[in-house]
Amino acid sequence: MFDNIKKINQNRNILLRRALWVIVPFLLAVLVLDKVSLTIILGILAIYFIFVFAKDKIWYLLVLAILSLVFGKILYIPITNTWIYEARFAEVFLGLVLIIFILDIFLNDKLINLRFDKISFWLLIFLIASLGSVYLATDFRLFVFALKTVVFSFLAYFLALNLLDDKKKIFYFLYSLAITGIVLSAQIFWKFYQMGFSADFFFNRSNILIPIGPIATTAAILTFLAPILLAFYFQLNDLNKWKLFVFLGFFMSFLAVVLTLGKGAIISLFFGLFIVFCAHKQKRIAYILFFMWFVALLYFGFQPYFAGLFERFQITLVDVNTEFRLKEYRLSWSLIEDHPLFGVGVGQQLYYYKKILNQEQGNFVNNFILQTVIDLGVVGLFLMLFIIKNIIKKIKDVWRARVEKSILVIGFIAAFAAAFLNGMVEVTIYALPYAIVFWLTLGVFVNVTENEKSKIEII
C-alpha cells in the first residue's frame, strides 16, 4: 500500500515538472496581453518552482524571514489610487511558506503529520475574532494595518511548529537570531552616531526610526533576543565556529538596549538575564565578572552616560514619558468603558489616539493587555488569557520535567519572561516585526521542549 502511495506521489511530481513547459508559456502570453500584472505572474511562478523543486526546503524561508526584517518595508503594492500597501519580505516569505505547505499537505496526503496544538487553536480563534471586528471599523486601512499583525502572528507560530522541528533547522534559526541581533544593534549604533550623539535619541525612542521600525521596538526585540543568545552561546561546544559570533550577537544586543536608555527594556533585559544567572549555576562567576566589567566600563569610560542612565531612573515618576503613559492609560480606560464587550475593533484605537491626542500618526498602547481589551473588549481579553495560559503551561511542563533542562531551554524561558514584563510597559507583540520574531521563536521553543525533550545535542 505504502509503495503504491509513493509511486503515485512520484508520478505526480513528474507530471508537475513536465507541466512547466505549458504553464510558463501560458503565463508569459497572459502577461504580454496585459491581462494580469507582473507581480502576480512572478508570485505564481515562485510558488510553482518552490513546490516542484524545493518544497522540502521551505523552512529556509522561515529563517530568512527573521533576517529580512532588518531591511524594513521594501515592497509597495498599490491597492487604490490613494492607498499603497507597504510590506516586508518577511510577510512574503511567510505567505509563500503557508501556500506551499498547504499544497504539500493535501496533494501528498500528509494531513496526519499536521501539528495543531492549543496555542495554535487559541491564536486562530483570536484571529477569527479580529476578523469579525471589521464591523466595528471606522477606518478600514487602520483595520488592515493592525489585522496583518494578528494574521502573521498565527502564521509564524503555526509554521514554526510544523517546519522548524529538528536539530539542524532549530540551530539555523538560532544562528539567524544572532545575525539579526548584530545587524539591529549596529543600526542603532549608527543612528546614534548620525544624530551626533544627541540626547534626543533617548527621549524620542518611539519616533526615531531605523529600517525595522522605531528605536523603542528595536530595543524590545533585542531585549527578547539577548537571553536566548547568551544561553545559546553556553549551549554550543567550544570548538563550534559560530560560538564567538553568537556571543557577539548577545553582547551587541545587550549594549544596544542599555544605550537606548529605555527603562522598561533595560529592567526586562536584566530580569531575563537574572533568570539565566539563577538557573545556570556553573557560570555564575562568569556572569558576575561580565556585569562588573560592564558597569566599570560605563562608569569610568562613559561617566556622563552612566550619570544620565542613573538620572533616568531617578525621575521615572515625573518625567515626560511617564506623564504621557498616564495620560495614555486614562484614555485607554475611557475607551474600554465606552466599548467594554467587543472593543472598538482591531486597529481603531489608532484612530481615536490620533483624534484625541492630536497625533499625526497614532501609536499602539504601551501595554499589550490594554491593547487587547481596547481592540476586542472582554472577549479579546479572555482569548488572550487563554493564549498566555497555554504558553505558561508549556513552560511549567518543561520546568517541572524530571529530565535535566538544557541552558538553551532556560534561555528561551528567560526571554519569554522578559517579553511579558516588557509588554506591560511598551509596544511589543502588536508591532509586526516583534510579533514575527516572538511567535516564530515560541514555535521553536515548543519543538525544542516536546520533540527534543530539552536535550538538544551540543554541536
Secondary structure, 3 states (H helix, E strand, C coil): CHHHHHHHHHHHHHHHHHHHHHHHHHHHHHHHCCCCCHHHHHHHHHHHHHHHHHHHHCHHHHHHHHHHHHHCEEEEEEEECCEEEEEEHHHHHHHHHHHHHHHHHHHCCCHHHCCCCHHHHHHHHHHHHHHHHHHHCCCHHHHHHHHHHHHHHHHHHHHHHHHCCCHHHHHHHHHHHHHHHHHHHHHHHHHHHHCCCCCHHHHCCCCCEECCEEHHHHHHHHHHHHHHHHHHHHHCCCCCCCHHHHHHHHHHHHHHHHHCCCHHHHHHHHHHHHHHHHHCHHHHHHHHHHHHHHHHHHHHHCHHHHHHHHHHHHCCCCCHHHHHHHHHHHHHHHHHHHCCCCCCCCCHHHHHHHHHCCCCCCCCCCCHHHHHHHHHHHHHHHHHHHHHHHHHHHHHHHHHCCCCCCHHHHHHHHHHHHHHHHHCCCCCCCCHHHHHHHHHHHHHHHHHHHHCCCCCCCC
